[in-house]
Amino acid sequence: MTSSATKGGARESAAQAELSRRAQSPAQRLQHVLHSNPAISPAIILVLTVVVFSLLNSRFASANSLSLLVQQTAIVAALAIGQTLVILTAGIDLSVGAIAILSMMVMATVAAKNGVPGPVALLIGVALGTLAGALNGFLVTRLNLPPFIVTLGSLSIFTALALLYSNGQSIGADQMPDLLNWTGNSFSIAGFVVTNGVVIVLLMYLVVGFALSQTAWGRHVYAVGDDAESARLSGIASKRVLLSVYTVAGLIFGIAAWCQIGRASVASPNGIVDANLNSITAVVIGGTSLFGGRGGVLGTLIGALIVQAFATGLSLAGVDQNYRLLAVGILVIAAVAVDQWIRKVKS
């Protein structure tokens, strides 16, 4: 009797769900799909971008141009991984570039001017980035300060420390040990030139993507971003999760600093100064919600590629730099508008 009633109830629920689905308009169904798969819309934009710019200029689709595009995207894409983690928790980090620059200048300076071996200098730089991220997390979780204010302040602090420590001087590749320049070494795959730095960035995407989708930590990150109070009431240590997010982000920024040295063949306190906004742009265009709880690193990687593809494509098309900035600005606003629409999805 009970078994029959259970089956009948299940069939009724399934029928109601089917009727509900059929009652939805095409726009509502699209809304549900995009809500469940945030990377779809940026992926479509990337494909259309590549197709359009390839038609406008055949050089865009050449192996050389695409290789250069990927290399130019790598650093912002790396920093955007950490930014994604923070934004998933409904926060924001304005200090990503400053942490990377501080890590870069410290690892380069101790190696070039203090004679510290390459492996040790690298560890010092990455550890410093991790510590800087943990400091941001401590201020957010223990003092309950807004992430925007905390990272706005630490942006100035870390930038000043980098300039003071390095005396505002750049350090060339010839002054640094081979290990710090290793990320700039390249190899060829079917005509595409790939640097070691690009491989490291892709590995970070795989690791973080796996952690977010396949581990309890990842589920907790999404839960905290969706509703921190509900997550706490369900037994999740929300503040500990937040602290870990900022700390992991700092670790990623430190590794990105190493990749930047190889990419630019120089450690400069004036490098990647616009990385803060660029990383946020990549995350937003990639479909991660600024309100937390929805998105992922796959979309972020696509978003970073879209921004660079627009810059490269418009440059090859001979479009003025000001119009390139205009195009990126329109993309950001459109992405946020789409996110707002998707967030209104009804179950």
C-alpha positions in Angstrom: 0.0 0.0 0.0 2.7 2.4 1.0 4.9 1.4 -2.0 2.0 2.0 -4.4 1.3 5.4 -2.8 5.0 6.4 -3.1 5.1 5.4 -6.8 1.9 7.3 -7.5 3.2 10.4 -5.7 6.5 10.2 -7.7 4.6 9.9 -11.0 2.4 12.9 -10.0 5.5 15.0 -9.2 7.2 14.1 -12.5 4.0 14.9 -14.4 3.7 18.3 -12.6 7.4 19.0 -13.4 6.8 18.2 -17.1 3.7 20.4 -17.2 5.6 23.2 -15.5 8.4 22.8 -18.1 6.0 22.9 -21.0 4.3 26.0 -19.6 7.6 27.9 -19.7 8.2 30.3 -22.6 11.4 29.8 -24.7 13.0 32.8 -22.9 12.3 31.1 -19.5 13.8 27.8 -20.7 16.9 29.7 -21.9 17.0 31.4 -18.5 17.1 28.1 -16.7 19.8 26.7 -19.0 22.0 29.7 -18.6 21.5 29.6 -14.8 22.6 26.0 -14.7 25.5 26.5 -17.1 27.0 30.0 -16.7 29.8 29.2 -19.2 27.5 28.8 -22.2 26.8 32.5 -22.9 30.5 33.5 -22.9 31.4 30.5 -25.0 28.9 31.5 -27.6 30.3 35.1 -27.6 33.9 33.7 -27.9 33.0 31.6 -31.0 31.2 34.5 -32.6 34.1 36.8 -31.9 36.6 34.4 -33.5 34.4 33.9 -36.5 33.7 37.6 -37.1 37.3 38.8 -36.7 38.6 35.9 -38.8 36.3 37.0 -41.6 37.4 40.6 -41.2 41.1 39.7 -41.3 42.4 36.2 -42.1 45.5 36.9 -40.0 43.4 36.7 -36.9 43.0 32.9 -37.2 46.6 32.2 -38.0 48.6 30.0 -35.7 51.0 32.9 -34.9 48.2 35.3 -34.0 46.3 32.8 -31.9 49.5 31.8 -30.1 50.2 35.4 -29.3 46.6 35.9 -28.1 46.8 33.0 -25.7 50.2 34.2 -24.3 48.8 37.7 -23.8 45.8 36.4 -22.0 47.7 34.1 -19.7 48.6 36.6 -16.9 45.1 38.2 -16.6 43.6 34.7 -16.8 45.8 33.6 -14.0 44.9 36.5 -11.7 41.3 36.0 -12.7 41.3 32.6 -11.1 41.8 34.1 -7.7 39.3 36.9 -8.5 36.8 34.2 -9.4 37.1 32.5 -6.0 36.6 35.8 -4.2 33.6 36.9 -6.3 32.0 33.5 -5.9 31.8 34.4 -2.1 30.1 37.7 -3.0 33.3 39.6 -2.4 35.7 41.5 -4.7 39.5 41.9 -4.6 41.0 45.1 -5.9 44.5 44.2 -4.8 45.2 41.3 -7.2 47.7 43.2 -9.3 49.4 44.8 -6.3 49.9 41.4 -4.6 51.3 40.0 -7.9 53.7 43.0 -8.3 54.8 42.8 -4.7 55.5 39.0 -5.0 57.3 39.6 -8.3 59.5 42.4 -7.1 60.5 40.5 -3.9 61.4 37.2 -5.7 63.3 39.1 -8.4 65.1 41.4 -6.0 66.2 38.8 -3.4 67.6 36.7 -6.3 69.3 39.5 -8.2 70.6 41.7 -5.4 70.9 39.4 -2.4 72.1 36.3 -4.1 69.3 34.1 -3.0 69.1 30.9 -5.1 66.2 30.8 -7.7 64.1 28.1 -6.0 64.3 29.8 -2.6 63.5 33.2 -4.2 60.5 31.7 -5.9 59.2 30.2 -2.7 59.7 33.5 -0.9 57.7 35.4 -3.5 54.9 32.9 -3.7 54.7 32.6 0.1 54.5 36.4 0.3 51.6 36.5 -2.1 49.9 33.8 0.0 50.5 35.8 3.2 49.1 39.0 1.5 45.9 37.1 0.5 45.6 35.7 4.0 45.9 39.2 5.4 43.0 40.4 3.3 41.0 37.3 4.4 41.8 38.0 8.1 40.6 41.6 7.8 37.4 40.5 6.1 36.6 37.6 8.4 37.9 38.6 11.8 37.3 42.4 11.7 34.2 42.0 9.6 35.3 44.7 7.2 33.8 44.9 3.6 36.0 43.2 1.0 35.8 46.3 -1.2 37.3 48.5 1.5 39.8 46.0 2.7 41.3 45.3 -0.8 41.1 49.0 -1.8 43.3 49.8 1.2 45.6 46.9 0.7 46.0 47.8 -3.0 47.8 51.0 -1.9 49.7 49.3 0.8 51.1 46.4 -1.3 51.8 48.8 -4.2 53.8 51.1 -1.9 55.7 48.1 -0.4 56.7 46.9 -3.8 58.0 50.3 -4.8 59.8 50.8 -1.5 61.4 47.4 -1.6 62.6 47.6 -5.2 63.3 51.4 -5.1 61.1 51.6 -8.1 63.7 49.9 -10.2 63.1 47.1 -12.8 65.2 44.0 -12.9 66.1 42.5 -16.2 66.0 38.8 -17.2 69.8 38.7 -17.3 70.0 39.6 -13.6 67.7 36.8 -12.5 68.4 33.1 -12.2 67.1 30.8 -15.0 64.3 29.4 -12.8 62.5 32.8 -12.6 62.7 33.2 -16.4 61.7 29.6 -17.1 58.0 30.4 -17.5 58.9 32.4 -20.6 60.5 29.4 -22.3 58.4 28.1 -25.2 57.8 25.0 -27.3 55.8 24.3 -30.4 52.7 22.1 -30.9 51.4 21.8 -34.4 52.5 25.3 -35.3 51.3 26.9 -32.1 53.9 28.4 -29.8 53.1 27.6 -26.1 55.1 29.0 -23.2 55.7 27.2 -19.9 53.8 30.0 -18.2 50.7 29.2 -20.3 50.9 25.6 -19.2 51.2 26.5 -15.6 48.1 28.8 -15.9 46.1 26.0 -17.5 47.1 23.6 -14.8 45.9 26.1 -12.2 42.6 26.2 -14.0 42.3 22.4 -13.9 43.2 22.2 -10.2 40.9 25.0 -9.1 38.1 23.8 -11.4 38.3 20.3 -9.9 38.4 21.7 -6.3 35.3 23.8 -7.0 33.3 21.1 -8.6 34.4 17.9 -6.9 35.3 18.7 -3.3 33.5 19.6 -0.2 35.5 22.9 0.0 34.2 23.9 -3.4 30.6 23.2 -2.4 31.1 25.3 0.7 32.5 28.2 -1.4 29.3 28.2 -3.4 27.1 27.9 -0.4 28.8 30.8 1.4 28.5 32.9 -1.7 24.9 32.1 -2.2 23.9 32.9 1.4 26.6 33.1 4.1 24.2 33.0 7.0 22.3 30.0 5.7 25.6 28.3 5.2 26.6 29.0 8.7 23.3 27.7 10.1 23.8 24.5 8.1 27.1 23.8 9.8 29.6 25.3 7.4 32.3 27.4 9.0 31.7 30.4 6.8 34.5 32.6 8.1 37.0 29.7 7.7 35.9 29.2 4.2 36.3 32.9 3.4 39.7 33.0 4.9 40.8 30.0 2.9 39.5 31.6 -0.3 41.5 34.8 0.1 44.6 32.7 1.1 44.3 30.5 -2.0 43.8 33.5 -4.1 47.0 35.0 -2.7 48.9 31.8 -3.6 47.6 32.0 -7.2 48.6 35.7 -7.4 52.1 34.7 -6.3 52.4 32.0 -9.0 51.0 34.5 -11.6 53.9 36.8 -10.6 56.3 34.1 -11.6 54.5 33.7 -14.9 54.6 37.5 -15.5 58.4 37.6 -15.1 58.8 35.0 -17.9 56.2 36.7 -20.1 57.7 40.2 -19.9 61.4 39.1 -19.4 61.6 41.7 -16.7 60.3 42.3 -13.2 58.9 45.8 -13.1 56.9 47.6 -10.4 54.9 49.2 -13.3 53.9 45.9 -14.9 50.3 44.7 -14.9 49.1 47.9 -13.1 45.6 47.5 -14.8 45.3 43.8 -13.8 42.7 44.6 -11.0 40.0 45.8 -13.4 41.0 43.4 -16.2 40.6 40.4 -13.8 37.2 41.6 -12.7 36.2 42.1 -16.4 37.2 38.6 -17.3 35.3 37.1 -14.4 32.1 39.2 -15.1 32.1 38.5 -18.9 32.8 34.8 -18.0 29.4 34.5 -16.3 30.3 34.5 -12.7 27.7 36.5 -10.7 28.9 39.5 -8.8 26.4 38.6 -6.1 28.2 35.3 -5.5 27.2 31.6 -5.5 27.1 31.1 -9.3 29.8 30.8 -11.9 33.2 29.0 -12.3 36.7 29.2 -13.6 35.8 27.8 -17.1 33.7 30.8 -17.8 36.5 33.1 -16.4 39.0 31.6 -18.9 36.6 32.2 -21.7 36.0 35.7 -20.5 39.7 36.5 -20.4 40.0 35.1 -24.0 37.1 37.2 -25.1 38.6 40.5 -23.8 42.0 39.7 -25.5 40.3 38.5 -28.7 38.4 41.8 -29.0 41.7 43.8 -28.4 43.6 41.7 -31.0 40.8 41.6 -33.5 40.0 45.3 -33.4 43.7 46.1 -33.6 44.1 43.9 -36.7 41.0 45.7 -38.1 42.7 49.0 -37.6 40.2 50.3 -35.1 41.2 53.1 -32.8 42.3 52.1 -29.2 39.5 54.2 -27.7 36.9 52.1 -29.6 38.5 49.0 -28.2 38.0 50.3 -24.7 34.4 51.2 -25.6 33.8 47.6 -26.8 35.1 46.1 -23.6 32.9 48.5 -21.5 29.8 47.5 -23.5 30.7 43.8 -23.0 30.9 44.3 -19.2 27.6 46.1 -18.9 25.9 43.6 -21.1 27.3 40.7 -19.0 26.1 42.2 -15.8 22.6 42.9 -17.3 22.4 39.2 -18.5 23.5 38.1 -15.0 20.7 40.1 -13.4 18.2 38.6 -15.8 19.5 35.0 -15.1 19.3 35.6 -11.3 15.5 36.1 -11.7 15.0 32.5 -12.8 12.1 30.8 -11.1 12.4 27.2 -10.1 
